[in-house]
């Protein structure tokens, strides 16, 4: 590791998080300024898939994230937040931790990335910092308006989603606490007398190149609740694609069921097939449910099936599409959370004590039979410290000469240890 990289990493390792503190509060409580800080360390050991043509040694990676969040209450109706983050990644080779660690790709929906390199010696070491949140919110009885860099999550899915359009998490991603911010205007309109009906308008803006807006999105959402059923209708544009979709969730006895369906009108680039043989229309769908079994402290079981028309029909038969720049751009943007078309997921989670939670998940492609088993142990040692131990074991046809022959068979067996220090 080069000297600048070692110095930068030492800074992150020796920096301690400050306790959450009120920097200012007015006598009447109307105005308040609060600072919250977090430090996360992740250590990962990976044993690569058994490729008969490549003798690859086990690898490792370490990721550190230092984050400061400044929140302000500016009277009865206005609030604001700014979040600044530094992250340092040291890895033995490219791709270590892919799909498990947070994405390092450039965020797609930002007017300016505001993400800078302090040290860039990839793949061995990279130290970056970014402005991940910067927004102002107005809270009125009939309107919730947020302007600026913010997190926007859509959909009902647990592991997957058909309508989560902006910076979705990967299905095997371990740390889902901070969704990356996008530059947007989000207005939610409500009729106080009709609490079961609301409407949203979400405008998201991409990078500005040579004075022109490279990409933009405009999504309208209508939401209604009738009894135990909650439904949404979404219409609009995401990047170069038009979208029409909907979600529904319902309580059925002691169980919960949810579904999502979306159709995208595309220009055909980066699409492997599309709907009914045309690349101009792509469908995504999700159906799932969950139930809490009355054992121990409650065993939560969640089952989902996901179809992504942006995925590859058969990776083993057509691995070459992975090298298509248009496909790569769509995948990194989050158009598809999976490389293939179909995925099934089963997740089991429970609390053993007030401090210890365990879980296991099963992901599988019904097309080629490959999949991954993930386990997690979370220990809340105190209000300030949380420790995590995770493991992932993939199965399926191994790659040949580095070329994937199945969706999950190229993944590495991975052991993940994490520590989170909060104020």
Secondary structure, DSSP 8 states (H G I E B T S, - for coil): --HHHHHHHHHHHH------EEEEE-TTSSEEEEEEEEEEEEEEEEE----TT-----EEEEEEEEEEEEEEEESSSEEEEEEEEEEEEEESSTTTTTTTS---S--SS-SS--EEEEEEETTTEEEEEEEEEEEEEEE-SSEEEEEEEE-------SS--SS--SS---TT-S--S----EEEEEEEEEETTEEEEEEEEEEEE--EETTEE--EEEEEEEEEEETTEEEEEEEEEETTEEEEEEEEEEEETTEEEEEEEEEEE--STT-SS-BTTBTTEEEEEEEEEEEEESSTT-EEEEEEEEEETTSBS-TTT-GGGGG-HHHHHHHHHTS-SSSBSEEEEEEEEEESSSSEEEEEEEEE-TTT--EEEEEEEEEE-SSSEEEEEEEEEEES---BTTB-SSSSTTS-EEEEEEEEEE-
